[in-house]
């Protein structure tokens, strides 16, 4: 296979891997709340949804290992606990969210049934596909992504050709930061860590063994994927801002996407988009459950019973959480994401750096510091007044980024300590 063909194939594969149905409902709502500041929101959103996930792939290319290797420089125990916590979050939040999105966009408008019924049927089908490991969804996924992309681009282009004259004033106090934090909800950095090892295995099968070879392919194919994501995210954010006056303040994320679809391509087109998004949600849910079940199967020496038990547990959690509305699932995800994302970002950046700039000692100091200073953000979500003094003292803490400066300081200190140790002082 020629390098050009390989780059485009991996570019489209990366795009499909990061582009999920959940990503479609977040950008328009950001634009809706940002108004004229939509471009600032877009910049923040791109950092956590494209740049950081791509860096995670570079990290995997350097490690040449699995997800468990991502935090091994801190300690093997930490890496295992980190993976387990991340998987627990994935089971409880993004997987059930696919059922909630399906209900609100495709089932409720057509049938008006209860979300619990939708969730039960949805995850019963997910379990059926997971246990049978059907190739049908893999084939379906290959066609779903390009069709959805074409439909979304059609909506964006039609919407931007002749937008309304007036837009709603923005309600976000810090658009850039709000865009960055909303990007947490895509779970793309998590996806990059989870799927990175799969990409590396594929590159190994293609005969690429060294980090230099893989870095070149990832850089070029990554640019293709990032450019595609940038166009869609920026377009949807702009659309949400430009048409904000056409929707009430009480509109939901799914309601806004559905409303924009119907405005641009009519009721039939809007329904078609809803069905496509529902199918994409289903393939995502199956992929998540299979990935988690496979992880624990490998952890227990390829035990098939472990695979089945984990799949059932995932689907039970899915039924319970999937019966809630999308907004509720997104809201309750924030404290978990405030805790796991800073550590993930720190490890992604450290894994990309040369070994001499990211030694085990540096990993330990930076990651542990990041974890400690992310805890106040979690506490502040539940009780803002409990961290008033902390917010006043710590730069960026009012934006739920109180961990950022301590992490940078910890890195600088760890470098100095490392140099002192090398000199034998």
N, C-alpha and C positions, 0 to 999 in steps of 0.2 A: 504494500500500500504506500502511495506517495505521501510525503509530508503534508502537502496541501490538503489532500483528501482527509488525512488523519486529523488535521487541525480543525477542519470544518465539522467532521463527524463528532469529535469530542466537544467542540463548541456548542453544537446543538444538543448534545447529551447533557452538558453542564447546564445549559439554559433550561431544559426540561426538568432536570433534577432540582433546581432552585425555584422554578416557577410553579407554584401551587395555587389551587383555587382560593386558599386563604389570603394569598398575596393580592388577589384582585379586589377584595372588599376593604382593604386598609388604605391604599393610596387615595381613592376618591374622597373618603371621609376626612382624610388629612387636609386635602385641598379645600373641602367644604368649610372646615374650621379655620383655615389659614387665610382665606380670602386673598388680598393682594400680595401677601407674603408667601404665597405658595411655592415660589422658587427657593426660598430659604428652607422651607420644610422639605422640599425635594432633595436638597444637598444633604441635609441630615439623614434623611431616609436612605439615600444611596450609600452612605458610609457603612451603615449596619446591615444593609441588604445585598450589597454587591462587593464592596472593597474588602471588608473583614472576612466574609465567606471565601473569597478567592484566596486570601492570604492563608486560610486554613488548608487549602489544597496544596499550596507551596510547602506548608509545614509537613503535610503527609508525604509529599515527594521527597523531602529531606530525611524524614524518619524511616521511610520504607517499611512501615509496620502497620499496626492496627490502631483502633481507637484507644486501646489500653496503653499504647505507647505515648499518647499525647501528654499525659501528666506524669510519666515515669521518672522524670528528673526531680520531681518533688519527692515522690516515694511510690512504690508499687501499691501500697495500701491506699494512699490518697487517690491514685489513679483509678483503682477499682471502685472506691466509694463515690468518686466524682462521676464515673460512668453509670453507676447504679442510680444516683440522684438524678442525673440527666434523663435516664430512661424512665424513671418514675414520673418526672415532669411531662415527658412526651406521652406517656400512657394517659395521664389525667387531663392534659390540656389540649395540645394540637390534634391528637387523634379524635377525641370526642367533638372538637370544634368542627370537624368535617361533616359530622352528622347534623349538627345544629345549622350549619350553612346550607346543607342540602334541604333541611326542613323549611327554613325561612325563604329560600329562593325558589325551590322547585315543588315541594310537597304542599305546604300551607296555602300558597296562592291558587293551586289547582284543586286540592281536595279538602282543605280545612281541617285535617285530622290533628290529633294531639301530638306534641313533640315526643312524648314518651313512646307512643306507638311507632312513630318513625324511627326513633333510636333503637327500639327492640328489633324491628325488621332489618334495619340497616346493619347492625352489628351481628345479627344472625347470619346475614349474607356474607359479611366480612369474614366471620369465623369459617364459614363453608369454603370460601375461596382460599383462606390461609391454610387450612388443613389439607386441601387438595392441591395446593400450589399450582393452580390453573395457569396455563399460558395465555388464556383468553384476555386477561387484564393487561398483560405485557404487550400484546398485539394492539389492544384497544388504546393503550396509553400512547403508542407511537403515532396514532392518528388523531387522538384527542388534543394533544398539545398544539400541533400546527393549526387545527381547526379553531380552537379557542383563541389563539394568537391572531389569526386572520379576522375573527369576529371582533375582538377587542380593538385591533388597529382600525377596523372599519368604523367602530363607534367613536374612537378618538379623532380620526380624520374628519368624519362628518361633524363632530361636535366643535372642532377647532376652525372649520371653514367659516362659519357664521355664528359666533357665540353671542349671547345677550350683551347688551351695553353695560348693564350694572351687575355687580357681584356683591355678596354680603361682606361686611367688614369682618376682618379676622378676629377670632376670640382667643388666640394663643398668645401668651405673654413672651414666650421664647421659642419662636418657630423652628429655628435650627435645632435646638435641643429636643423639642417635641417630636420633630421628624426622626431624629436619631433614636429616641426612646421608643417611638412607635415601631421602628424597625426591629426592635426586640421581638415584637409579636409575630413576625414572619418566621422566627426560629431558623433563619437562614445560616447564622453562624453555627448553630447546633447541627444543622443539616450538613454544613461543610465538614465538620468534625466527624460526623457519622458516615457520610458517603465518601469521604476522602480516601479511605482505604480501598473502597470498591474501584474508584478511578485509578488508583495506583496499580491495583491488580490487573486492570484492563491494559494499562500501559506496559506492564511487565509482559503480558501475553503478546503484545505487539513487538516485543524485542527491545524495548527501551529499559535499560538497567540503571543508568547513572542518574544522579540528581540533576546534572547539567542538561541531559537530554530531556528529562521530564519537565524541568523548569521551562525550557523553551516551548514545548508543546502546550503546557498549561498557560503560559503567558499569552500565547497567540490565540489559543482556543478560548481562554478566559476573556480576552478582549471581545471576542464575538459574542459570548454569553452576556457579558456585562453591558455591552452596547444594546443588545436586544432588551435586557431588563430595564436599562436606563430609559429607552424610548417608551416602553409601556408604562413604567412607573411615573415618569415625568408627565406623560400624556394624560394618565388617569388623575393625577394630582391636579394638573391644570384644569381638566374637565370638571372636577369636583368644585374648584374655586369659581370658574367662570359661570357655572350653572347653579351656584349656591342659592341664588334668589328664587329659583324655581321650586325649592323644597322647603318644608317647614323645619324649624329648629329641632323638632322632636324626631326627625328622620333617623333611621338606623343605618348601620354600615351596609347591610344587605339590601335594605330598602332603597338606599341611594344608588347602589350599583344597578339594581333592577330598574329603578326609575330612569336612570341615564340610558340604559339599554333600550327601553321602550320609547324614550324621547327621540333617540337617533334612528332606530330601525323598526319601530312599530311594535305592536303587541305580540305579533307572531314571532318576530325576531327576538324580542325580549324573552319570551318563553323558551325559545330555542337556546339562547345563551344560558338560561337558568338550568335547563336539562344538561347542557354540556358541563357546566360548573359542577352540578351534582355528580356526574359521572367521574369528573376529575377528582372530586372530593373522595369518592369511593376508592379509586385506584391509589390515592395517597394514603388512605386509612389502611388498606391492605398492605401496602409497602411498609408502613410504620410497624404494623403488628408482626409481619414476617421478619423485619430487621431485628426487632426486640427478641422474638422467639429464637431466631438463629443465634443471637449473641449468647443467650443462656444455654442453648443447646451445645454450643462450642465450649462454654464455661464448664459444663458438666460432661465433657468427653463425648460429645455427639449423642447425648441421650435424647431419644425421640420423645420420651415421656415429658422431659423438661420443656421441649418445644410445644407440646400440646397444652400443658398446664399454663405456661406463660401466655399462650394465645388466648386461652379461655379467660384468664385473669384480665388481660388487656380489653377483651370484648365486654366483660362485666363492668369494668370501670367506664368503658365507652358508653354503655347503655345508661348508666347513672348520670354521668356528666353531660352526655349528648342530649339529654332531655331538657337542659337549660338553654336559654337563648344565647345567641352569639355574643352580645354585649356583656352579659354576666361572665361568660367564660374568659373573655378578653380581660375584663376587670380583675378577676381573681388570679389571673396569670401574672399580673405585675409584680407582686412581692417575690414570687419564685424566680422571675426573670431578673429582678433587681439583684438577686443573690447569685444566680448561676452565670449570668452574662458577663459581668466584670471579670470573673475568674477565667472564663472561656476566652475573652478578648486578650487578657494578659498572656495566657498560654499560647494562643495562636501567634501573637507577635513574637514571643520568646522562641517559639519553635522555628520561626522563619529566620531569625538572626543567626549569624555564624556561631559555632560552638564556643569560641573564645569570648563572645559577648553574651552568652546565655549558658553559663555553667550550672551544674546542679545547685550550687550555693545560691546563685542568682534566682533560679527558679523558686527555690524554697522561700527566700526572703520576699520576692515580689508577689508571688501567688498568695502566700499567707497574709501579707499586708493588704493585698486587694480584697481578700475574703473578709478580713476583720473590718475594713472600712466600708464594705458594702452592706454590712449588717444594719447600720443606722438608717439606710435607705429603706430597708425592709420594715424596720420599726416605725419609721415615719409614715409609711403607707397606712398603717393601722392607727397610729396615734401621732399626728404631726407635732402636737404640743410637747411631746416627750423628748423631742430632739431639737427644741428651739435654740438652746445654748450651742449645741453642736453646729447647727446651720449658720448661726451668727459667726462662729469662729472658723469653720472650714470652707475654703473657697470652692465654689461650684456645688456645695451641698444642697443649696436651694433648688438646684436642677436635677437632683437625684444622681449627681456625678461626684459625690464627695470622695469616692475611692480613687479618682484619677490622679490628683496631685500626690497623695501618699504613695501611690504605685510608682510614679515617676521618681520621687525622692528615694524610695526603697531601692529602685534600680540603680540610681547614682551611688547610694551608700554601698550596695552590694559590689559594684564595680571597684570602689575604693578598697573595700575589704579584700577582694580578690587579688588586687595588685599588691597590697601589703603582705598577704600570705605568700605570693610568688617571690617577693623580695626577701622573705624570711625575716621580716622585722617583727 
